[in-house]
Amino acid sequence: MENEGAVNMEKCTLCNWENVESNESLVDYLNRNGIMNVDLCDFHERDLKAFCEED
């Protein structure tokens, strides 16, 4: 699939939360939208892995 990265970003929970013009927390955003499973694009997945591997 040629545009797989772009599709992933459109479905990325964190990308969508960042694009909402609101000051609500991620937890509030997840609860308001009934999101139980968080999907991450490649960028946010790498960012999260790097954060978790920090000492």
Backbone as a ProteinNet text record, in pm:
[ID]
protein_1_A
[PRIMARY]
MENEGAVNMEKCTLCNWENVESNESLVDYLNRNGIMNVDLCDFHERDLKAFCEED
[TERTIARY]
85.4	0	89.9	66.7	153.1	143.6	24.7	4.1	-24.1	34.6	4.7	36.1	148.5	184.5	78.7	27.6	-75.2	-203	-240	-360.2	-340.9	-222.5	-195.9	-208.4	-160.1	-168.7	-313.9	-396.4	-537.8	-608.4	-561.7	-624	-556.6	-445.2	-368.3	-446.4	-468.2	-542.7	-473	-340.6	-268.1	-267.5	-255.1	-261.6	-398.6	-503.3	-638.1	-659.1	-608.9	-620.8	-545	-424	-344	-411.9	-491.5	-556.6	-687.6	-734.9	-857.6	-823.4	-898	-871.7	-943.3	-883.6	-941.5	-828.5	-853.4	-753.7	-779.8	-866.8	-899.1	-780.2	-769.3	-660.1	-683.6	-579	-591.5	-694.8	-694.5	-790.2	-933.4	-957.6	-1091.4	-1131.8	-1037.2	-1063.4	-1101.7	-1025.8	-1054.3	-1191.8	-1221.7	-1351	-1467.4	-1452.7	-1560.5	-1592.9	-1490.9	-1510.4	-1527.5	-1526.9	-1545.5	-1434.7	-1313	-1199.8	-1139.7	-1140.5	-1085.6	-947.6	-924.9	-796.9	-732	-609.2	-537.2	-453.1	-475.9	-395.8	-289.8	-165.8	-55.9	4.5	38.9	112.9	259	338.1	479	552.9	526.2	593.4	566.1	439.3	405.9	449.7	447.4	492.6	642.2	721.9	866.5	891.6	815.1	829.6	800.3	695.8	658.4	764.5	815.5	919	1044.8	1082.8	1201.6	1178.3	1059.8	1026.7	1035.3	983.6	981.7	1121	1211.7	1346.8	1442.6	1398.8	1485.4	1511.1	1631.3	1666.4	1625.4
-117.3	0	123.4	213.3	327.2	432	466.7	573	519.8	407.9	344.4	436.2	510.2	600.4	707.1	764.5	868.6	811.8	692	628.7	605	559.5	535.4	664	776	902	945.9	920.9	956.6	875.3	754.1	666.2	674.3	745.9	754.3	832.9	772.6	837	963.9	959.5	1076.7	1189.7	1157.9	1262	1329.6	1251.1	1307.6	1392.7	1347.7	1424.2	1556.6	1552.7	1674.4	1775.4	1727.6	1815.7	1874.5	1829.5	1883.9	2017.2	2120.4	2252.5	2263.1	2199.3	2194.3	2173.5	2208	2188.2	2060	1973.1	1852.5	1757.3	1683.8	1587.6	1468.8	1392.3	1272.1	1176.8	1162.4	1073.5	1120.7	1251.4	1305.2	1281.7	1301.1	1278.9	1132.9	1041.2	898.2	863.2	913.7	884.8	944.4	1069.8	1137.4	1065.3	1009.9	942.5	791.1	741.2	598.1	513.4	566.6	495.2	400.7	272.7	171.6	124.9	123.9	80.6	198.1	229.7	342	291.9	351	320.2	427.3	387.2	482.1	474.6	591.5	595.9	559.6	542	505.7	609.3	737.9	844.7	834.7	825	820	688.5	581.3	452.5	457.8	514.3	528.5	621.6	730.9	827.5	761.8	681.6	612.9	510.8	434.9	336.4	404.9	518.8	591.7	643.7	692.2	742	629.2	512.6	400	342.8	361.4	306.2	400.8	525.2	621.5	573.8	603.8	566.4	672.9
0	0	0	-92.6	-114.9	-4	40	137.3	276.7	309.9	438.4	556.2	550.9	659.4	681.5	571.2	581.5	640.2	600	655.1	803.6	841.6	983.2	1063.8	1009.8	1082.4	1098.5	997.6	1006.7	1114.3	1136.1	1235.1	1371.6	1378.9	1503.9	1608.7	1723	1831	1879.2	1892.8	1942.1	1840	1711.6	1608	1612.2	1622.1	1626.5	1751.3	1865.5	1989.7	1979.4	1920.7	1905.9	1813.2	1718.7	1622.3	1673.2	1788.9	1846.4	1912.4	1877.5	1936.3	2069.9	2168.7	2302.4	2402	2525	2630.1	2709.6	2657.7	2733.1	2734.8	2842.4	2857.2	2765.5	2746	2663.4	2722.8	2854.4	2921.4	2896.4	2908	2881.6	2736.4	2643.9	2501.2	2476.7	2535.4	2518.1	2574.2	2693.9	2756.3	2678.2	2632.7	2560.4	2430	2365.1	2237.3	2251.4	2373.6	2396.1	2336.5	2335.3	2275.2	2378.3	2345.7	2435.6	2389.9	2259.7	2203.4	2132.7	2170.9	2112.7	1995.8	1879	1760.6	1745.9	1714.9	1700.7	1561.4	1507	1381.7	1412.8	1309.1	1328.8	1413.1	1390.2	1463.5	1613.3	1652.1	1794	1857.7	1782.1	1835.4	1866.9	1776.5	1800.5	1918.8	1925.4	2034.3	2169	2174.6	2297.9	2337.9	2241.1	2271.9	2325	2264.9	2310.4	2453.1	2480.6	2614.9	2717.1	2683.3	2777	2800.2	2704.4	2717.7	2788.3	2817.6	2887	3028.6	3077.7	3215.5	3312.7
[MASK]
+++++++++++++++++++++++++++++++++++++++++++++++++++++++

